[in-house]
Amino acid sequence: MSRAIGIASLVWGASILLSRLLGLVREAVIGRVLGGGAEADVFFLAFVIPDFLNYLLAGGVLSIVFIPIFQGHLARGDAAAGWRAFSVIANFLLAALTLATAALWVATPALTPLVGPGLDAAGDAELVRLVRIVLPAQVFHIIGGLLSATLMARDAHALPAFAPLVYAGGIVGGGLVLGPSL
């Protein structure tokens, strides 16, 4: 048991270190592509509303709540009950996220002045457009968080630990490949 905990700790420690380093590269690429002007401001502001949805419905709470429930069922030898709990939570999240995403998508023009109060009309219109592009991704991030929690509950830590690296790597790769054409 202590060996498994040690390995999991090493996996998570390595992933956090690599994530921080890749995050630095990600920010440098974004800075190189967008510069430090209004475009960069709008880009970063576009994540405020979608990230709020993520923090509100998931954050770290999802894993903290789900893992003990799922592991408890597995420990009692009732995997079917664990998967039923997974199904109930996944379906609830999917329904709640779909409704919240749709509501926020409709409300975006009213919300963007709150997150970007100094933007001119063109900047606000661009912010509305970008928020509406980013919003649906939260459904996948949060359902992905539930899947990661399921893997962690089964003591499979490598995929959930390194998944953020794939996400950040995609941003870096996209910035390097597509950045010159923007």
MARTOR-760004 format. One record per residue (C-alpha): residue number from 1; residue in one letter; x, y, z. Coordinates in nm, 2 decimals. Layout:
N
seq NUM | type a | px X | py Y | pz Z $
...
This chain:
182
seq 1 | type m | px 0.00 | py 0.00 | pz 0.00 $
seq 2 | type s | px 0.27 | py 0.25 | pz 0.09 $
seq 3 | type r | px 0.46 | py 0.17 | pz -0.23 $
seq 4 | type a | px 0.14 | py 0.25 | pz -0.43 $
seq 5 | type i | px 0.11 | py 0.58 | pz -0.25 $
seq 6 | type g | px 0.47 | py 0.66 | pz -0.31 $
seq 7 | type i | px 0.43 | py 0.59 | pz -0.69 $
seq 8 | type a | px 0.11 | py 0.79 | pz -0.71 $
seq 9 | type s | px 0.29 | py 1.08 | pz -0.52 $
seq 10 | type l | px 0.58 | py 1.07 | pz -0.77 $
seq 11 | type v | px 0.34 | py 1.06 | pz -1.07 $
seq 12 | type w | px 0.15 | py 1.36 | pz -0.93 $
seq 13 | type g | px 0.46 | py 1.55 | pz -0.83 $
seq 14 | type a | px 0.62 | py 1.50 | pz -1.18 $
seq 15 | type s | px 0.30 | py 1.60 | pz -1.35 $
seq 16 | type i | px 0.26 | py 1.92 | pz -1.14 $
seq 17 | type l | px 0.63 | py 2.02 | pz -1.21 $
seq 18 | type l | px 0.59 | py 1.95 | pz -1.58 $
seq 19 | type s | px 0.25 | py 2.13 | pz -1.58 $
seq 20 | type r | px 0.41 | py 2.45 | pz -1.43 $
seq 21 | type l | px 0.69 | py 2.44 | pz -1.68 $
seq 22 | type l | px 0.46 | py 2.39 | pz -1.98 $
seq 23 | type g | px 0.23 | py 2.66 | pz -1.84 $
seq 24 | type l | px 0.52 | py 2.90 | pz -1.86 $
seq 25 | type v | px 0.58 | py 2.80 | pz -2.22 $
seq 26 | type r | px 0.20 | py 2.83 | pz -2.29 $
seq 27 | type e | px 0.20 | py 3.19 | pz -2.15 $
seq 28 | type a | px 0.51 | py 3.28 | pz -2.36 $
seq 29 | type v | px 0.35 | py 3.14 | pz -2.68 $
seq 30 | type i | px 0.02 | py 3.33 | pz -2.61 $
seq 31 | type g | px 0.22 | py 3.64 | pz -2.54 $
seq 32 | type r | px 0.42 | py 3.60 | pz -2.86 $
seq 33 | type v | px 0.10 | py 3.54 | pz -3.07 $
seq 34 | type l | px -0.13 | py 3.81 | pz -2.91 $
seq 35 | type g | px 0.12 | py 4.06 | pz -2.77 $
seq 36 | type g | px 0.02 | py 4.27 | pz -2.47 $
seq 37 | type g | px -0.26 | py 4.48 | pz -2.62 $
seq 38 | type a | px -0.64 | py 4.47 | pz -2.64 $
seq 39 | type e | px -0.64 | py 4.14 | pz -2.82 $
seq 40 | type a | px -0.47 | py 3.97 | pz -2.54 $
seq 41 | type d | px -0.70 | py 4.13 | pz -2.29 $
seq 42 | type v | px -1.01 | py 4.00 | pz -2.47 $
seq 43 | type f | px -0.85 | py 3.66 | pz -2.50 $
seq 44 | type f | px -0.79 | py 3.63 | pz -2.13 $
seq 45 | type l | px -1.13 | py 3.78 | pz -2.04 $
seq 46 | type a | px -1.30 | py 3.53 | pz -2.26 $
seq 47 | type f | px -1.22 | py 3.26 | pz -2.00 $
seq 48 | type v | px -1.36 | py 3.44 | pz -1.70 $
seq 49 | type i | px -1.73 | py 3.33 | pz -1.75 $
seq 50 | type p | px -1.66 | py 2.97 | pz -1.86 $
seq 51 | type d | px -1.41 | py 2.92 | pz -1.58 $
seq 52 | type f | px -1.67 | py 3.05 | pz -1.33 $
seq 53 | type l | px -1.90 | py 2.78 | pz -1.46 $
seq 54 | type n | px -1.63 | py 2.52 | pz -1.41 $
seq 55 | type y | px -1.55 | py 2.64 | pz -1.06 $
seq 56 | type l | px -1.91 | py 2.65 | pz -0.97 $
seq 57 | type l | px -2.00 | py 2.30 | pz -1.08 $
seq 58 | type a | px -1.68 | py 2.12 | pz -1.04 $
seq 59 | type g | px -1.36 | py 2.27 | pz -0.92 $
seq 60 | type g | px -1.20 | py 2.02 | pz -0.69 $
seq 61 | type v | px -1.53 | py 1.94 | pz -0.52 $
seq 62 | type l | px -1.62 | py 1.68 | pz -0.78 $
seq 63 | type s | px -1.33 | py 1.46 | pz -0.71 $
seq 64 | type i | px -1.35 | py 1.51 | pz -0.33 $
seq 65 | type v | px -1.71 | py 1.40 | pz -0.33 $
seq 66 | type f | px -1.71 | py 1.14 | pz -0.60 $
seq 67 | type i | px -1.40 | py 0.94 | pz -0.51 $
seq 68 | type p | px -1.50 | py 0.83 | pz -0.16 $
seq 69 | type i | px -1.85 | py 0.73 | pz -0.29 $
seq 70 | type f | px -1.71 | py 0.53 | pz -0.57 $
seq 71 | type q | px -1.43 | py 0.37 | pz -0.37 $
seq 72 | type g | px -1.68 | py 0.28 | pz -0.09 $
seq 73 | type h | px -1.89 | py 0.08 | pz -0.33 $
seq 74 | type l | px -1.58 | py -0.09 | pz -0.47 $
seq 75 | type a | px -1.45 | py -0.17 | pz -0.13 $
seq 76 | type r | px -1.78 | py -0.34 | pz -0.04 $
seq 77 | type g | px -1.76 | py -0.55 | pz -0.35 $
seq 78 | type d | px -2.05 | py -0.37 | pz -0.51 $
seq 79 | type a | px -1.90 | py -0.23 | pz -0.83 $
seq 80 | type a | px -2.25 | py -0.21 | pz -0.99 $
seq 81 | type a | px -2.36 | py 0.04 | pz -0.72 $
seq 82 | type g | px -2.04 | py 0.24 | pz -0.79 $
seq 83 | type w | px -2.12 | py 0.25 | pz -1.16 $
seq 84 | type r | px -2.48 | py 0.35 | pz -1.08 $
seq 85 | type a | px -2.35 | py 0.64 | pz -0.87 $
seq 86 | type f | px -2.12 | py 0.74 | pz -1.15 $
seq 87 | type s | px -2.41 | py 0.73 | pz -1.40 $
seq 88 | type v | px -2.64 | py 0.94 | pz -1.18 $
seq 89 | type i | px -2.37 | py 1.20 | pz -1.12 $
seq 90 | type a | px -2.26 | py 1.20 | pz -1.49 $
seq 91 | type n | px -2.62 | py 1.24 | pz -1.61 $
seq 92 | type f | px -2.69 | py 1.52 | pz -1.36 $
seq 93 | type l | px -2.37 | py 1.70 | pz -1.45 $
seq 94 | type l | px -2.44 | py 1.67 | pz -1.82 $
seq 95 | type a | px -2.80 | py 1.80 | pz -1.78 $
seq 96 | type a | px -2.69 | py 2.08 | pz -1.54 $
seq 97 | type l | px -2.40 | py 2.18 | pz -1.77 $
seq 98 | type t | px -2.61 | py 2.18 | pz -2.08 $
seq 99 | type l | px -2.86 | py 2.41 | pz -1.92 $
seq 100 | type a | px -2.60 | py 2.63 | pz -1.75 $
seq 101 | type t | px -2.41 | py 2.66 | pz -2.08 $
seq 102 | type a | px -2.72 | py 2.75 | pz -2.28 $
seq 103 | type a | px -2.82 | py 3.01 | pz -2.02 $
seq 104 | type l | px -2.48 | py 3.17 | pz -2.01 $
seq 105 | type w | px -2.46 | py 3.16 | pz -2.39 $
seq 106 | type v | px -2.78 | py 3.36 | pz -2.41 $
seq 107 | type a | px -2.68 | py 3.59 | pz -2.12 $
seq 108 | type t | px -2.32 | py 3.65 | pz -2.25 $
seq 109 | type p | px -2.39 | py 4.00 | pz -2.40 $
seq 110 | type a | px -2.53 | py 4.11 | pz -2.06 $
seq 111 | type l | px -2.24 | py 3.96 | pz -1.87 $
seq 112 | type t | px -1.94 | py 4.07 | pz -2.07 $
seq 113 | type p | px -1.95 | py 4.43 | pz -1.96 $
seq 114 | type l | px -1.91 | py 4.30 | pz -1.60 $
seq 115 | type v | px -1.59 | py 4.11 | pz -1.68 $
seq 116 | type g | px -1.45 | py 4.36 | pz -1.94 $
seq 117 | type p | px -1.59 | py 4.70 | pz -1.83 $
seq 118 | type g | px -1.33 | py 4.91 | pz -2.02 $
seq 119 | type l | px -1.37 | py 4.75 | pz -2.36 $
seq 120 | type d | px -1.50 | py 4.95 | pz -2.65 $
seq 121 | type a | px -1.80 | py 4.82 | pz -2.86 $
seq 122 | type a | px -1.57 | py 4.62 | pz -3.10 $
seq 123 | type g | px -1.38 | py 4.47 | pz -2.80 $
seq 124 | type d | px -1.71 | py 4.37 | pz -2.63 $
seq 125 | type a | px -1.84 | py 4.21 | pz -2.94 $
seq 126 | type e | px -1.53 | py 4.01 | pz -2.98 $
seq 127 | type l | px -1.54 | py 3.91 | pz -2.61 $
seq 128 | type v | px -1.90 | py 3.79 | pz -2.66 $
seq 129 | type r | px -1.79 | py 3.59 | pz -2.96 $
seq 130 | type l | px -1.50 | py 3.43 | pz -2.78 $
seq 131 | type v | px -1.69 | py 3.35 | pz -2.46 $
seq 132 | type r | px -1.95 | py 3.17 | pz -2.67 $
seq 133 | type i | px -1.68 | py 2.96 | pz -2.83 $
seq 134 | type v | px -1.51 | py 2.87 | pz -2.50 $
seq 135 | type l | px -1.83 | py 2.80 | pz -2.30 $
seq 136 | type p | px -1.92 | py 2.46 | pz -2.45 $
seq 137 | type a | px -1.57 | py 2.33 | pz -2.37 $
seq 138 | type q | px -1.66 | py 2.34 | pz -2.00 $
seq 139 | type v | px -1.90 | py 2.05 | pz -2.05 $
seq 140 | type f | px -1.60 | py 1.84 | pz -2.17 $
seq 141 | type h | px -1.37 | py 1.96 | pz -1.90 $
seq 142 | type i | px -1.61 | py 1.88 | pz -1.62 $
seq 143 | type i | px -1.71 | py 1.54 | pz -1.75 $
seq 144 | type g | px -1.34 | py 1.48 | pz -1.80 $
seq 145 | type g | px -1.29 | py 1.57 | pz -1.44 $
seq 146 | type l | px -1.55 | py 1.30 | pz -1.34 $
seq 147 | type l | px -1.37 | py 1.05 | pz -1.56 $
seq 148 | type s | px -1.04 | py 1.14 | pz -1.40 $
seq 149 | type a | px -1.19 | py 1.10 | pz -1.05 $
seq 150 | type t | px -1.31 | py 0.76 | pz -1.16 $
seq 151 | type l | px -0.96 | py 0.66 | pz -1.26 $
seq 152 | type m | px -0.81 | py 0.80 | pz -0.94 $
seq 153 | type a | px -1.07 | py 0.60 | pz -0.74 $
seq 154 | type r | px -0.93 | py 0.29 | pz -0.91 $
seq 155 | type d | px -0.57 | py 0.39 | pz -0.83 $
seq 156 | type a | px -0.49 | py 0.47 | pz -1.19 $
seq 157 | type h | px -0.32 | py 0.81 | pz -1.15 $
seq 158 | type a | px -0.10 | py 0.85 | pz -1.47 $
seq 159 | type l | px -0.38 | py 0.96 | pz -1.71 $
seq 160 | type p | px -0.55 | py 1.21 | pz -1.48 $
seq 161 | type a | px -0.21 | py 1.35 | pz -1.37 $
seq 162 | type f | px -0.09 | py 1.41 | pz -1.72 $
seq 163 | type a | px -0.41 | py 1.51 | pz -1.89 $
seq 164 | type p | px -0.36 | py 1.88 | pz -1.81 $
seq 165 | type l | px -0.02 | py 1.85 | pz -1.99 $
seq 166 | type v | px -0.20 | py 1.74 | pz -2.31 $
seq 167 | type y | px -0.44 | py 2.03 | pz -2.28 $
seq 168 | type a | px -0.16 | py 2.28 | pz -2.23 $
seq 169 | type g | px 0.05 | py 2.11 | pz -2.50 $
seq 170 | type g | px -0.25 | py 2.15 | pz -2.74 $
seq 171 | type i | px -0.25 | py 2.53 | pz -2.67 $
seq 172 | type v | px 0.12 | py 2.55 | pz -2.72 $
seq 173 | type g | px 0.11 | py 2.35 | pz -3.04 $
seq 174 | type g | px -0.19 | py 2.55 | pz -3.17 $
seq 175 | type g | px -0.02 | py 2.88 | pz -3.09 $
seq 176 | type l | px 0.30 | py 2.77 | pz -3.27 $
seq 177 | type v | px 0.13 | py 2.63 | pz -3.58 $
seq 178 | type l | px -0.17 | py 2.87 | pz -3.61 $
seq 179 | type g | px -0.03 | py 3.18 | pz -3.44 $
seq 180 | type p | px 0.16 | py 3.31 | pz -3.74 $
seq 181 | type s | px -0.16 | py 3.31 | pz -3.95 $
seq 182 | type l | px -0.36 | py 3.50 | pz -3.68 $
